[in-house]
Amino acid sequence: MTMRVDFGGPGPSQARLVGDYILGPRIGSGSFAVVWRSRHRQHGLEVAVKEIDKKLLSSKVSENLLKEISILSTINHPNIIQLFESIETEDRIFLVLEYCDGGNLAAYINRHAKVSEEIARHFMRHLAAGLQVLQEKHFIHRDLKPQNLLLSTKGATLQLKIGDFGFARLAV
């Protein structure tokens, strides 16, 4: 289904409907996925929808995706990206994730050129809290980098969240 939707950009655009979500502008992409800034069509909750084309997935990548869904389904913590739901169609898988309006840590560092010790300490506390939860649940992220550390604004405060669990594993 296609409908017109306005996400506050230069003007309304054509958007697709996936489940109860209206896919808006593209906000990122990777080897196997495109991420869309989206909204719940009834509640208006802003989310990020990661669209994965099944035809592009090898059996190993498909297995990693299932692990990512499984891991994120078991974690609810303010410093880890939240998975709201996954929607599967014949040729696609959509992960409905928490939208982080502050971008990622790499972009933040590029924008600010220099990060104060106070802000670095703030981010490191959030990273440590998220990693502690992963350790307690016996998960290993395996792809921590500034691009996978997302920032969300809570009032005037930035909150760091660990994202992209595509390489995560259960520690044995």
N, C-alpha and C positions, 0 to 999 in steps of 0.2 A: 504494500500500500504506500502511495506517495501523497504527501500533503504539504501545504505551505506552513512554514514555522519561522518565528523570529527569535533569534538568540541574542539580540542586542547588538548585532554586527552592522555592516553597511546596509543591509536590507534583508527582507525575508528571502528564503531560498527553499528549494525543493528538499524534502527530507523523507526518510523512510521510517516506517513504524515497525519495531521489533518487540513483540510481546506488548507490554504497557509503556514502552519507551519510544520517544520520538528522537531519532538520530539527527543531530545537528551538525555543526562544522567539524571537520577532521582536525584533531589536535596532535596526532602522532602516528607513527607507523614503524614497523619493524620488518623482519624477513617474512613472517607468516601472518602478520596482523595489522589492522588499521584501528586506531582508537578515535572514537567520536565523542565530542561533548554532547550530552543528551539530557533529556528531561522525562520524568514520569508524566504521562499525559493527563493524569487526574490530580496527583498530589503536587506536581511541579518540582519535585526533588531533582536537583541537578546531579547527574552521574556521568561517569565515563564508561562507554561501552566499547569493549575490545572485541573486534570482529575477526574471527579466524576462518580462513578458507580451508576446508578439510582437504581439498584436492592438492594443496601445497604441502601437506603434512606427511612426512615419512612415518613409519611405525614408531620410531624412537621419539620423534617430536610429538606425536600423538600421545604417547605414553607420558611424556613430560607434562603435557597440557592436563591430562587427567590427574597427575600428581599435584600440579599447581592448584587445580580446583579443589582437590581433597584437602590439601594443606590449608588453603585460605578458608575453607568451610569450617575448619576446627578452631580458628583463631578470631577473637574479638578483642582488639587492643587499640588504644588511641594512637600508637606509633607504628601500626601495621595497616596497610591498605585493606579496606573492608570489601569483601565480595558479597554483594546482595543476592545475586542469583546467576545461574547460567541457563542459557536458552539454546537448544539445539534444533537445527533444521536439517533437511536432507544434505545440504552441502556446506553449512556454516555452523560455527559455535560462537555464541555471543556471551562474553563475561560482563555482567553489570557490576561495576566497581565504584567505589567512593570517588568522587571528583575532587581533585586537589587543585584549587584555583591559584596556587602560588608557583606552579611549574615544578621543575626539579632543581636539585642542589647545584648541578653544573651550570644551569642557566642563571641561577641566583648569583653564583660566584662571578660569572662573566659580566652580569649587569653591574655588580657592586665593586668589581676589581679587587677590593680588599675587604675582608670580613674581620670585624673586631673580635677580640678574644672573648668578650662577653657573649656574642652571638654564636661563635664557634662552640663555646662551652654549652650553651643552650641546645644547639643541634646535637652535640655529642651525648648529652643526657638523654635526649629522645632516642637516639640511635641505640644507646646502651640499654634503655628500657625495652625497646623492641627486640633486640638481640637476646635479652634475658628471657623473654617470653618464648622465643624460638628455642633457646637452649632447654628451658623447662619442659617443652613439648617434644624435645629430641629432634628438632628440625635444623638443617643446615641450609642457608640461603644459596651459597656458591656463586653469586653474581653481584656482590655489593660494590657499587660504584656510584659516583654522584648523580648519574643519569637515572638510577633506580631508587634514589632517595627523593621522595616527593614532598612538596610543601603545601600546607593548607593553612588558611588564615582563620583564626578564632579570635574575633575582635581585632585588636592591634597586634596580636602575638602570632608568629609563625609556628606551626607545628610540623615537625618532620615525621614522615611515615615511610616505612620500608615498603617498596613495591616490586613488581616483576619477579614472581616466584617460579618462572619457567625452568630454572635449573635446580630448584630446591629439592632436597632429599630428606628422608628420615635417617637420622644418624643411627648407626648400628654398632 
